[in-house]
Amino acid sequence: MVIFLAGLQDVPKELHEAASLDGARQWDGFRHVTLPFISPQILFTLIMGLIGAFQFFTPAYVMTNGSGGPVDSTTFYSLYLFNVAFSDFKMGYACAMAWVLLLLVLVSTAFVLKSSARHVYYAGGEGA
């Protein structure tokens, strides 16, 4: 919320006034003025949420005491990695799994950054 609040405070009021003078409704002002100006904050929270989704561990571990639940129904990748490392003591295999997780996160983050290049507006000027 703090990130979005900071982004909303950076939106110039003059642009909203100009849009309303040109006959734009409130929704049009939000869609064509506010959203482009807070698109870097939206991208940041999207990427942080994506990385957090890959590292989903604590709720599954707490609910199932690390066992993965009935028929391993809540065994996410990170919980499986933890069990391989600290229950089975296969540290080499767990290290390889961690590298695979890192590569998955890097590839998915790079894909999001590459595909968002035309949707994100940086108001700071050149070289951003």
C-alpha positions in Angstrom: 0.0 0.0 0.0 2.9 2.4 0.8 4.3 1.7 -2.7 1.0 2.5 -4.4 0.4 5.6 -2.2 3.8 6.9 -3.2 3.0 6.2 -6.8 -0.3 7.9 -6.6 1.3 11.0 -5.1 3.5 11.3 -8.1 0.6 11.6 -10.5 0.4 15.3 -11.6 -2.8 16.9 -10.7 -2.5 19.1 -13.8 -3.0 16.2 -16.1 -6.3 15.2 -14.3 -7.5 18.8 -14.6 -6.6 18.9 -18.3 -8.4 15.6 -18.9 -11.5 16.9 -17.1 -11.4 20.1 -19.1 -11.2 18.0 -22.3 -14.4 16.2 -21.3 -12.9 13.0 -19.8 -15.0 11.2 -17.2 -13.5 10.2 -13.9 -12.9 6.6 -15.1 -11.2 7.9 -18.3 -8.9 10.0 -16.1 -8.0 7.0 -14.0 -7.5 4.8 -17.0 -5.5 7.1 -19.2 -3.7 9.3 -16.6 -3.3 7.5 -13.3 -2.7 3.9 -14.5 0.2 4.8 -16.8 1.8 6.9 -14.0 1.6 4.0 -11.5 2.6 1.3 -14.0 6.2 1.0 -12.6 4.7 0.3 -9.1 2.3 -2.2 -10.6 5.2 -3.9 -12.3 7.3 -4.0 -9.1 4.5 -5.6 -7.1 3.8 -8.0 -9.9 7.4 -9.2 -9.9 7.7 -9.4 -6.1 4.4 -11.4 -6.0 5.8 -13.7 -8.8 9.0 -14.4 -6.8 7.0 -14.9 -3.6 4.7 -17.4 -5.3 7.8 -19.5 -6.3 8.9 -19.5 -2.7 5.6 -20.5 -1.1 6.6 -22.5 1.9 5.5 -21.4 5.3 1.7 -22.1 5.2 2.2 -25.5 3.8 4.9 -26.4 6.3 2.9 -25.1 9.3 -0.4 -26.8 8.3 1.1 -30.2 7.6 4.1 -30.1 9.9 6.4 -30.5 6.9 4.9 -33.8 5.7 3.1 -32.3 2.7 -0.4 -33.2 3.8 -2.5 -36.2 2.7 -1.0 -37.8 -0.4 1.5 -34.9 -0.7 -1.3 -32.6 -1.8 0.4 -29.5 -0.4 4.0 -30.4 -1.3 5.1 -27.3 -3.2 8.5 -27.1 -4.8 10.1 -25.2 -1.9 8.6 -27.6 0.7 9.9 -30.6 -1.2 13.3 -28.9 -1.5 13.3 -28.4 2.3 12.4 -32.0 2.9 15.0 -33.3 0.6 17.7 -31.2 2.3 16.8 -31.6 6.0 14.7 -34.8 6.2 16.5 -37.0 3.6 19.9 -35.2 4.1 20.5 -35.1 0.3 22.2 -31.8 0.3 23.7 -32.0 -3.2 20.3 -32.8 -4.7 18.7 -30.0 -2.7 21.4 -27.6 -3.9 20.7 -28.6 -7.5 17.0 -28.1 -6.9 17.7 -24.6 -5.5 19.6 -23.7 -8.6 16.7 -24.9 -10.7 14.4 -22.7 -8.7 16.7 -19.7 -9.1 16.7 -20.3 -12.9 12.9 -20.6 -13.0 12.6 -17.3 -11.1 15.2 -15.6 -13.3 13.5 -16.7 -16.5 10.0 -15.8 -15.4 11.2 -12.4 -14.1 13.0 -11.7 -17.4 9.9 -12.7 -19.4 7.7 -10.3 -17.3 10.2 -7.5 -17.7 10.6 -8.1 -21.4 6.9 -8.3 -22.1 6.1 -5.2 -20.0 8.4 -2.9 -21.9 5.6 -1.3 -23.9 3.1 -1.1 -21.1 5.2 0.6 -18.4 5.6 4.4 -18.5 8.6 6.0 -16.7 7.9 9.7 -16.2 11.5 10.5 -15.3 12.5 11.2 -18.8 15.3 9.7 -20.9 17.5 6.9 -19.9 15.1 5.3 -17.4 
